Amino acid sequence: MAHDLAKYEHILVEPERGRTYNSNTFAVYGYRAADRDSVLYGTTLRCYIAGRFGTVREALAAYPMAKADDGLYGMQTMYETDLYVARLPDTPDDY
């Protein structure tokens, strides 16, 4: 399955099964904001692009536009803080 990599704001190489598992493989994930017409609008989507790479170097060779995860585990925390604050109502009456 081919992916349109241009639609992602960030492409990261991360452990394939997450930090809570002892993963020996790496995967490439794309991050982008959910479309305006989505029920997930205002949140960050994390999309699996490819995986089963034995090393970060192999993943970066296959996807040179990707960056190695910086150890903070993905972009969601950074995005969601700004997006959720932006979606708060201006006054308590707007709740």
C-alpha positions, 0 to 999 in steps of 0.5 A, a space after each residue: 500500500 503506497 502512502 502519500 507522504 506529503 500529507 504528513 507534517 512529521 515522519 518519525 522512526 519509532 519502536 514498532 510496539 511502543 515504549 511499554 513493550 520490548 520491541 526489537 523492530 522499528 516502524 515509520 509513523 506519519 503525524 498530521 492534524 485530523 481534517 476539518 470534517 473529521 470527528 477527530 478534528 483538532 487532534 493529531 493522527 498517528 499513522 503507520 506507514 511501514 515497519 519491521 525494520 531491524 534498526 533505526 538506520 534501516 528505516 531511515 535508509 528506506 525513508 530518508 525524509 523521516 527523523 529518528 524519534 527523539 525519545 519523547 515518544 512521538 509528536 502527539 503531546 506537543 500538538 495536542 497541548 496547543 490544539 486543545 487550548 485553542 479549542 477552549 471556549 472564550 468565556 465560561 458561558 460558552 461551555 
